[in-house]
């Protein structure tokens, strides 16, 4: 069996969408501030909180690049966003505005899920090669790709490439330091497993 650290398969897509999602939450907070302001008896404390949270969410993607503990700060921001959205849901529900309350409930649950997904992809991820196939991490668990679904598996130049029989190609960045001997051992193991499959 071989095991080495990789960049999570969903990391690139999620990290590209991250600034957009923070921006959308920020805009939603600002709309909530407008909704709170236009009520018959505005709650100025809540309106101010939504304005601050909205502006902070809009500015956060630009500040995250400068932070060392990127994963921790992003996870904390998602928790605060989800909490504020769910709290806003209760506020608007108590003021008999069920449509806005339902919208904030859905947004709060969605942001909580996005926060969990981002937390998972920023954790150390590993590719595991054994006799049954190649195991790669997903958001909630691991996915096993059996050898009989693969045409070729190669580790070269810090890239781990899986070539599937259905013409799908997956390339993952390897984060562990791989010497030529270790890389050759992994490639030999893969060739052996694929060779056994071909012989059968």
VOGU-3710 file (C-alpha; in Angstrom, 3 decimals, decimal comma):
1> xxxxxxxxxx> 0,000/0,000/0,000  1,175/3,548/-0,782  -0,116/6,774/0,771  0,887/10,359/0,016  -0,500/13,844/0,589  -2,286/15,630/-2,274  -4,182/18,838/-2,882  -7,865/17,983/-2,353  -9,560/17,189/-5,712  -12,227/19,876/-5,105
11> xxxxxxxxxx> -9,833/22,517/-3,762  -9,256/24,508/-6,959  -12,970/24,849/-7,819  -13,986/25,696/-4,262  -11,249/28,261/-3,757  -12,156/29,994/-7,027  -15,775/30,302/-5,867  -14,866/31,375/-2,334  -14,606/35,160/-2,989  -17,875/35,070/-4,941
21> xxxxxxxxxx> -19,677/33,327/-2,078  -18,357/35,797/0,507  -19,489/38,632/-1,769  -22,981/37,162/-2,208  -23,372/36,782/1,560  -22,225/40,380/2,002  -24,847/41,626/-0,468  -27,514/39,531/1,305  -26,568/41,117/4,641  -26,910/44,587/3,101
31> xxxxxxxxxx> -30,357/43,685/1,724  -31,303/42,521/5,229  -30,176/45,889/6,564  -32,453/47,613/4,045  -35,319/45,301/5,035  -34,769/46,022/8,720  -34,570/49,770/8,049  -37,853/49,841/6,106  -39,859/48,193/8,888  -42,435/50,271/10,779
41> xxxxxxxxxx> -40,248/50,203/13,907  -36,660/49,590/12,760  -34,282/47,749/15,048  -31,262/50,016/14,576  -28,908/47,658/16,382  -29,729/44,830/13,986  -29,592/47,148/10,966  -26,115/48,293/12,026  -25,014/44,686/12,615  -26,160/43,663/9,115
51> xxxxxxxxxx> -24,345/46,657/7,560  -21,097/45,828/9,390  -21,410/42,107/8,536  -22,164/42,929/4,889  -19,199/45,239/4,460  -16,914/42,803/6,320  -18,026/39,910/4,086  -17,405/41,984/0,956  -13,920/42,973/2,172  -12,942/39,554/3,555
61> xxxxxxxxxx> -11,725/37,898/0,293  -9,193/40,710/-0,188  -7,919/40,391/3,395  -7,755/36,581/3,453  -4,800/36,602/1,058  -2,713/38,404/3,684  -3,628/36,067/6,573  -1,363/33,187/7,541  -4,076/31,028/9,119  -6,246/31,141/6,010
71> xxxxxxxxxx> -8,302/28,008/6,784  -9,057/28,980/10,398  -10,104/32,552/9,541  -12,280/31,396/6,639  -14,010/28,745/8,788  -14,667/31,263/11,570  -16,089/33,735/9,032  -18,445/31,072/7,647  -19,643/30,195/11,167  -20,360/33,859/11,937
81> xxxxxxxxxx> -22,150/34,306/8,591  -24,314/31,219/9,137  -25,131/32,302/12,710  -26,135/35,813/11,598  -28,286/34,474/8,766  -30,102/32,063/11,076  -30,501/34,811/13,702  -31,906/37,096/10,996  -34,321/34,310/10,096  -35,678/34,310/13,663
91> xxxxxxxxxx> -35,878/38,115/13,698  -37,917/38,365/10,495  -40,066/35,397/11,520  -40,887/37,114/14,821  -41,970/40,185/12,816  -44,312/38,119/10,642  -42,253/38,222/7,436  -42,105/34,483/6,663  -40,789/34,755/3,088  -37,627/36,623/4,148
101> xxxxxxxxxx> -37,271/34,309/7,154  -37,419/31,238/4,908  -34,897/32,786/2,507  -32,475/33,445/5,376  -33,002/29,936/6,748  -32,050/28,415/3,381  -29,089/30,790/3,042  -27,892/29,984/6,578  -28,014/26,239/5,967  -26,288/26,715/2,612
111> xxxxxxxxxx> -23,480/28,800/4,108  -23,024/26,274/6,920  -22,610/23,524/4,294  -20,196/25,658/2,236  -18,186/26,395/5,373  -17,955/22,682/6,171  -16,941/21,850/2,588  -14,247/24,541/2,578  -12,991/23,332/5,959  -12,701/19,760/4,650
121> xxxxxxxxxx> -10,847/20,651/1,460  -8,339/22,743/3,401  -7,479/19,794/5,667  -4,620/17,425/4,733  -5,845/15,045/1,998  -4,262/11,743/1,030  -4,295/9,430/-1,971  -4,162/5,767/-0,959  -3,126/3,040/-3,411  -3,735/-0,572/-2,483
131> xxxxxxxxxx> -4,742/-3,839/-4,116  -8,384/-2,787/-4,444  -7,743/0,514/-6,237  -7,022/4,207/-5,703  -8,845/5,988/-2,842  -9,259/9,753/-3,030  -10,969/12,123/-0,559  -14,374/13,686/-1,185  -16,260/16,237/0,910  -17,837/13,661/3,240
141> xxxxxxxxxx> -15,812/10,458/2,826  -13,429/8,700/0,443  -14,109/7,379/-3,037  -12,491/4,196/-4,285  -11,595/3,937/-7,976  -11,030/0,225/-8,727  -8,122/-0,740/-10,955  -10,505/-2,140/-13,570  -11,843/1,398/-14,213  -8,375/2,796/-14,940
151> xxxxxxxxxx> -6,234/2,739/-18,077  -3,170/4,275/-16,501  -1,987/5,761/-13,195  1,248/7,787/-13,137  3,100/9,888/-10,586  5,441/12,316/-12,360  6,711/15,865/-11,776  4,632/16,314/-8,590  1,449/15,437/-10,475  -0,596/12,301/-9,809
161> xxxxxxxxxx> -2,515/11,431/-12,974  -5,418/8,999/-13,284  -6,503/8,064/-16,806  -9,935/6,404/-16,739  -11,370/3,958/-19,260  -14,265/6,359/-19,911  -11,767/8,948/-21,282  -11,880/11,005/-18,068  -8,543/12,383/-16,906  -7,811/13,541/-13,345
171> xxxxxxxxxx> -4,613/15,306/-12,304  -3,848/16,048/-8,664  -0,992/18,053/-7,206  1,235/16,031/-4,863  2,212/17,962/-1,724  4,643/15,433/-0,234  8,305/15,537/-1,195  8,732/12,546/-3,514  12,191/11,247/-4,337  12,815/9,444/-7,643
181> xxxxxxxxxx> 13,079/6,066/-5,897  9,753/6,442/-4,091  8,024/7,734/-7,234  9,412/4,783/-9,208  8,107/2,354/-6,574  4,618/3,870/-6,789  4,640/3,780/-10,595  5,852/0,163/-10,569  3,074/-0,759/-8,137  0,475/0,902/-10,401
191> xxxxxxxxxx> 1,832/-0,795/-13,509  1,789/-4,127/-11,690  -1,845/-3,719/-10,618  -2,907/-2,552/-14,085  -0,872/-5,364/-15,644  -2,600/-7,944/-13,418  -5,949/-6,510/-14,494  -4,942/-6,747/-18,180  -3,727/-10,308/-17,774  -7,054/-11,320/-16,295
//
